[in-house]
Amino acid sequence: MDIKSNHSAPILTDPTPINKPRLGLYDALLPYSSGAVFLTVPWKNPAVNNWLDAMKSSSPTHQKLTKDSGIDMSANDVAVAYCNWLVKYPSALTSFEHIMNNAKGKRIALFLDYDGTLSPIVDNPDLAFMSDAMRAAVKNVAKYIPTAIISGRSRDKVHEFVGLQELYYAGSHGMDIMGPGKEGEEGNLFQPASEFLPMINEVLKSLVEIAKEIKGAKVENNKFCVSVHYRNVEEKNWQTVAQYVENILKHYPRLRLTHGRKVLEVRPVLKWDKGKAVEFLLESLGLSNCDDVVPIYVGDDRTDEDAFKFLREFGGGFGILVSCAPKESSAFYSLRDPSEVMEFLKLLVMNKKSSPL
Ligand SMILES: O=P(O)(O)OC[C@H]1O[C@H](O[C@H]2O[C@H](CO)[C@@H](O)[C@H](O)[C@H]2O)[C@H](O)[C@@H](O)[C@@H]1O
C-alpha cells in the first residue's frame, strides 16, 4: 500500500516564552466542582494558571473528587456523579449495538492508546505491562480491523510492550510513525520531528541529572519527547520538579511542555499530535476521504483528546474515553478501565465474525 500523505509538520511559529502561558503549559484540570450537572473535570481551565495546579489535578481519583470539591462525598455520591456523567458519555459496551448499527456496511479502523488503555496505570512506567489476555484480544481484533497503537512512549518501547507485528505503531505522541508499507516490504517511517532529536537528547541529559536530586522523580526517554514522572515524588516536592523543568526549558524556546497523568512531557513545538497521527495513518491506509470508514480511537489521557477532536471533525468516527471518573472530553463514549476496553475489543471481533463485510 502506498503512503499517500502529503503531510508536513509545520512548526508552531510563535512559541510563547516560558514565563507566559504556552500551548499546554498551563493546561489544567479544575478541581471537581460540585455544582455541575455531571460533576466533570475539564481538561483545561484558563483560570488555573500554574504548573502546580495542573500537576495536582493530572490524574484525578475518586478520593480527589471528594478532597478537591471540599465536599465530603460518599461512595454513593461518587457513583451517582459517574452515572450522571455516563448520560453524556455513554458506555461503549452498553451502546455497542448502536455503534455497530452506525458502522453497518462500513470499514472500521481502530486506534488504541497504550498506558491506561491497554495496560493499567502503575507506579513504575517500566513495569506497565499489558496482560496476555489483552494482547490476545488486540491480536484477534487486528485480524479483522486495521489496528494501530498511538502512544506517548517511544515507538520501540510500546512495540516491545505490545509485542504484535501485525499492528501499526506511532510513538512519541505520533511523532514517530511506522505506517503500512507496500506488499511484502517494510513499513513506511514518518518522523516529522527528526530535526529536534539533538535538542531533545540534550534536554534529556539535563533532566536526567536534575531528576537525581528529587526523590521519586523519573525521566523517560521517549525519543522525540521526554517524560518527567512525578507519580512517586512527595506532593510537597512537585513545585520543585516544575521549577527545575521550567529552568531548563527556559533555554529551549523550540520545546514545549504538556501534562499527562502525573507526568510532564517535553516535546517539540510542532503542530503534530495524536490527532494528526490518526489522520496520517488513515491516509496511509487509503481510508481517508471515504464515506464508508468509521475510525474508532480509544484513549484515557489528555493527549488523546487531540485524536477525539480530529474524529469529530472527520465525521463518522468517534472517540472512546477510558475513565472511571467524570471528565470533560471530546470523546463520544466511555469505558471504565482497561478490562472494559478488552471487553469492547472482544465484542468487535464477535461482531465481525457474525457479520463480515
Ligand atoms: O500515550 P500513552 O501510551 O498513554 O503514554 C502516555 C505516558 O504513559 C506512561 O506514563 C503513564 O503510565 C505510567 C505507567 O502506568 C505511569 O507510571 C505514569 O504516571 C503515567 O503518566 C509513560 O511512562 C509515559 O512516557 C507516556 O508519555
The ligand as an SDF file (V2000), in Angstrom:
LIG
                    3D

 27 28  0  0  0  0  0  0  0  0999 V2000
    0.0570    7.8080   25.2350 O   0  0  0  0  0  0  0  0  0  0  0  0
    0.2370    6.7490   26.2770 P   0  0  0  0  0  0  0  0  0  0  0  0
    0.5350    5.3960   25.7190 O   0  0  0  0  0  0  0  0  0  0  0  0
   -0.9150    6.7140   27.2440 O   0  0  0  0  0  0  0  0  0  0  0  0
    1.5310    7.2120   27.1010 O   0  0  0  0  0  0  0  0  0  0  0  0
    1.4770    8.3450   27.9580 C   0  0  0  0  0  0  0  0  0  0  0  0
    2.5300    8.2050   29.0250 C   0  0  0  0  0  0  0  0  0  0  0  0
    2.3140    6.9180   29.6030 O   0  0  0  0  0  0  0  0  0  0  0  0
    3.2630    6.4510   30.5400 C   0  0  0  0  0  0  0  0  0  0  0  0
    3.0770    7.1430   31.7590 O   0  0  0  0  0  0  0  0  0  0  0  0
    1.8330    6.8710   32.3800 C   0  0  0  0  0  0  0  0  0  0  0  0
    1.7520    5.4700   32.7060 O   0  0  0  0  0  0  0  0  0  0  0  0
    2.7430    5.0190   33.6760 C   0  0  0  0  0  0  0  0  0  0  0  0
    2.5980    3.5230   33.8280 C   0  0  0  0  0  0  0  0  0  0  0  0
    1.3100    3.1530   34.2070 O   0  0  0  0  0  0  0  0  0  0  0  0
    2.5500    5.7860   34.9870 C   0  0  0  0  0  0  0  0  0  0  0  0
    3.5080    5.3700   35.9300 O   0  0  0  0  0  0  0  0  0  0  0  0
    2.6760    7.2940   34.7180 C   0  0  0  0  0  0  0  0  0  0  0  0
    2.4160    8.0160   35.8920 O   0  0  0  0  0  0  0  0  0  0  0  0
    1.6890    7.7290   33.6130 C   0  0  0  0  0  0  0  0  0  0  0  0
    1.8970    9.0810   33.2790 O   0  0  0  0  0  0  0  0  0  0  0  0
    4.6650    6.5930   30.0230 C   0  0  0  0  0  0  0  0  0  0  0  0
    5.5710    6.1990   31.0150 O   0  0  0  0  0  0  0  0  0  0  0  0
    4.9370    7.9890   29.5260 C   0  0  0  0  0  0  0  0  0  0  0  0
    6.2380    8.0670   28.9700 O   0  0  0  0  0  0  0  0  0  0  0  0
    3.9290    8.2780   28.4180 C   0  0  0  0  0  0  0  0  0  0  0  0
    4.1540    9.5590   27.8720 O   0  0  0  0  0  0  0  0  0  0  0  0
  1  2  2  0
  2  3  1  0
  2  4  1  0
  2  5  1  0
  5  6  1  0
  6  7  1  0
  7  8  1  0
  7 26  1  0
  8  9  1  0
  9 10  1  0
  9 22  1  0
 10 11  1  0
 11 12  1  0
 11 20  1  0
 12 13  1  0
 13 14  1  0
 13 16  1  0
 14 15  1  0
 16 17  1  0
 16 18  1  0
 18 19  1  0
 18 20  1  0
 20 21  1  0
 22 23  1  0
 22 24  1  0
 24 25  1  0
 24 26  1  0
 26 27  1  0
M  END
$$$$
